[in-house]
Amino acid sequence: MKNKSIDFYSLIPLYTEEVELKMKKGVETLFDGFDKYGVSDIIQLDRPNTAK
């Protein structure tokens, strides 16, 4: 298994406002909001909307 790589992907449900923010200002701005509010790979149905 030399020189093989494994990629891990994560799905994070987004609020409509977060999608709009990403489209207008880019994914880095969205990720900055995730960092600010402590959004992680663990799905939390009651997590805050990071675009507000």
KABELMO-V8758 format. One record per run of one state. SS is the DSSP state (H for helix, E for strand, C for the rest). FROM is the first residue (numbers start at 1). TO is the last residue. If there is no record, write none. Layout:
SS_FROM_TO ; SS_FROM_TO
This chain:
C_1_15 ; H_16_25 ; C_26_26 ; H_27_37 ; C_38_52
